[in-house]
Amino acid sequence: MAHPFELGSPICTGCHWDFLVRNWDNFDFLEVLNGNSPQEQTYNQKAYTLWSQLLKAGHRLSGSAGRDWHRPKKATDNVAVNYLGIPDKLSDAAIKASIRQGNFYVSLGPTWQVTLTDAQHRQHFMGETLPQGQYQLDIAILSQSNALSQDFKPAIKEFQLLANETVLRRLPATALEGGRLQTEVALPTGPFRLEARGAFKGQTDQRLIIGNPFYIS
């Protein structure tokens, strides 16, 4: 589902979602950031809220970003990017597998790698279904910005750990050592995901990275 709360007719015919959804499990993805400078658009906040509510209700669907190339980007505009988790060689099959699993995240600039490690020392990635229990969470910051956002100076201030869409813990970015942070987490049943928040384009509390869920059963 793309930009469900965008303006509809007669401003943007076909852009607003007008269909009655009887079964949300028929969906795999919901676009939570759309267009240029998406964090500034009210309709994206509404889409994020809907996605969060659906996750809390037990539905499994990934949050994604899209731009829709209808017009050139202004120099003052930023964009959101989907970053895929591809552990091995880049290929069409690996790209599709990452998207299908939900092993990707949405970013306004910074990049990271997030894993959960179980008691048997097995690593797990976003989109996987895991049993309830104790895990080691590993956050590795790869870069604070990319070429599309470096002029806007994104700066991560904290990480939020969300269990069932409620903040389980807040970790300050100052806890990073060499760009890496490790901590033990006890995960209840339901979706578990991470967000990085911080400064961007003069605003002090922006969602810089929106991670997709691990599903704890």
Secondary structure, 3 states (H helix, E strand, C coil): CCCCCCCCCCCCCCCCCCCCCCCHHHCCEEEEEECCCHHHCHHHHHHHHHHHHHHHCCCCCEEEEECCCCCCCCCCCCCCEEEECCCCCCCHHHHHHHHHHCCEEEECCCEEEEEEECCCCCEECCCCEECCEEEEEEEEEEECCCCCCHHHCCEEEEEEEEECCEEEEEEEHHHCECCEEEEEEEECCEEEEEEEEEEECCEEEEEEEEECCEEEC
